[in-house]
Amino acid sequence: MISVDLDAQVRAADLDRWLSSRFVDDVQARADLITLYAFEAELVAIPTRVTQPLLAEMRFTWWAEQMGGVFANTPRVGHPVLEGLTELVNRRGLDRAPFDALIEAHIGRVHKAPHDLDAFFAGPMVLAARILGAGDHASSARDAGRVFGMMQTGREAEAKALKPAANAALKSLPAKAFPAVAHASLSRQQAEPIKRLQLFWNTVRGRI
């Protein structure tokens, strides 16, 4: 059952992916997807809550330490994101490496490192595809994740150039997993009604 609080958190923090999740029919799969996105939202929010890089790094390090409990099935009690994430990784058999890489990439950004497209965007998109049942075909979402990262970081021309390869790879992605990637080509400047229409069109075509 999807958590109302986590759903609201993701809608406020990450509209594009929240809108994509509306195309997931399976209630448990949608809840698991929202849990992943809520975890990412927690990380993204850290630099907006503290002004000192050292304090931000300390908070990211705290999350890195919590991954031990998540993957040992002993999360911090009373923390809805960590508890939900623990259930998710155990239910879906997810690997720890993409979570650690994501946190490390956030620490890098604190120190002005360039965006790591694979850690920030491609890895989580592959995880999302796996959550939605893509199985061995989950890796076909990787280029779509890179397109999404380019769109989010102002590299639209590069995203446009990569889209043909991303769409070619997505031909092997099961239809039920497409909501994991449907938002990849959305622009941050688009109004919500336009985003909804584009997501519908992308989903119908199975292309980003």
N, C-alpha and C positions, 0 to 999 in steps of 0.2 A: 504494500500500500504506500502510495507516495506521501511524503511528509509535506503538509501545507506550508510549514515554515521554510523548508528547503526550496520548495517550488517558488515561493514568493521571493526568496533570496536570489535565486538564479534569474528570475524574471527582471528583477531590479538591476542586477549586475551584468547580465549577459543576454540581452534581448534576442540576438540572432540565434543563439543555440537553444534558448528557451522556445522560440517559435518553431525551430526544427523538431524539437522533442514532441510537439503537438501531433506530429505525423506518426508517432509510435503508438500502435494499437494495444500492444500487450502492456497491461498495467504494471507488472513487476519490472519489465524491461525499461519502461519509461521512468519508473522510480529509481532504478539503478543508474540510468543516464543522468538524471537530475542530481543524484548524489555525487557522481563524478564532477559535474559542473559546479556544484556547491563547494567542493573541495578546491577547485581551481579559483573560484570567486574569493574564497578566504585568502588565498595567496596573493591574488591581484590587489586586494584591498590593503595589504600591509603597508606599502609605501604611502598610501593616502592617509594613514592613521598615525604615522610617526615621521618626524622631520629629520632625524639623525640617521645616516647610513648604518652606523653601528647598531642602533636599536632595531632597525629593520632586519639586519642580518641575524640578530639574536632571535627575532621572532621566526624567521625562516628556519633557523637551526632548531628551534623548538619543534616545528612541524616535522623536520627531518628525523628528530628523535622519536616522535610519535609514530612514525612508520614502523618502528620495531614492534610496538604493541599491536598495530593494525594487522601486520602480517603474521603475528604470533597469536592472533585471535584474542588479544587482551587489551582492548582499547581503553582510553581514559573514560571512565564512567561519567555519564552526564553530559558528554560533548556530542551533540547530535550528528555533526559531520563525521567525527572520528568513529562513532558507533555505526553510522550508516556505511561508511567506507569499509569498515571491517567486515560487515555482512556482505557487502558487494564483492570484495576481492576473494572472499571464501566461496561465495555462491558461484562466481564466474571463473574462478581459478586464474586470476590476473597476476601477471609478473610484477615484481617490485621495481625493476629497473626504470621504467618510464616515470614513475612517481618520484624516485630519487633524482632523475635527470631534470625533471621539471623544477624541483626545489632548488637544485644547484644552478639552474639557469636564472631563476629569480635572484639568487644571491649574486650571480654575475652582473645582473642588471643594476643592482645596488651600487656596484663598482664601475658602472658605465660601460660594461661589456656590450657588444652588439647583440641584437636579438638572435637567439639560437632557434631557428625555425623548426628544427626537428624536435627539440625538447619542449618548446612552448606550444607548438601547434600540431605537427605531424604525429608525434607520439601519442598525445591525448586523443587525436582523431582515430588512430588505429585502435586505441583502447575502447573508444565509443563504439566502433564497428564491431569489436569483439563482444562487447556487452549486448549488442543487438543481434548476435548470432551469426556473425560473418565467418566464424571458424577460421580455417586456413586461408581464407580470402581477405582477412582483415587488413593485411599489409597493402592491399590494393588501394586503400584509402590514404596512403602516405603522401602521394603527390597532391591530392586534394587538400591535405593538411598544410602543405607548403603554400598552395595557392591562397588558402585562408590566411596564413601568416603574412603573406605579402600584401593582401588586401587590407589587413589590419595595421600594417606598419608603413603604409603610404607607398608601396611598390607596385602600383596597379599595372604598369606596363610589363613588368616581369611576371606578374600573375597571369596576365592575358597570354603571354608567350608560353606559359607552362600548362595552361588549361587543356589544350589538345592531348597532351600526354597523360594528364590527370584523368580526363574522360575516357581515354583508351583503357587505362588501368581499371577504371570503375565498371567496365563491362563485366568483370568477374565478380563484382560485389553483389551479394543477394539483395533483392528488392527490400526485404524487411530491415536491412542494415543501412539503407540509403539515408534515413534521417540523421545518421551520424555525420554525413558530409554535405547535406543539402544546402547548408548556409555558406559553403566555402567561398562562393563568389559574391556574397553580399557586400555592399559598401556601407561604411559607417554613416555616410551622409544621407542614405535613403530613409524616407519616412516609413513608419511601421506598416501602413497599408500597402505600400509598394513592396516592402520586404515580404509580406504575406503572399502577395500575388506571385512574386518571383520564386518563392519557396514552393508554392503549389506547382508552378510550371516546371521547375527543376525536378520535382518529385515525379511528375507525370512522365517526363522525358527520360529520367534516370541520368541526367547530366547536370553539371554545375555551371 
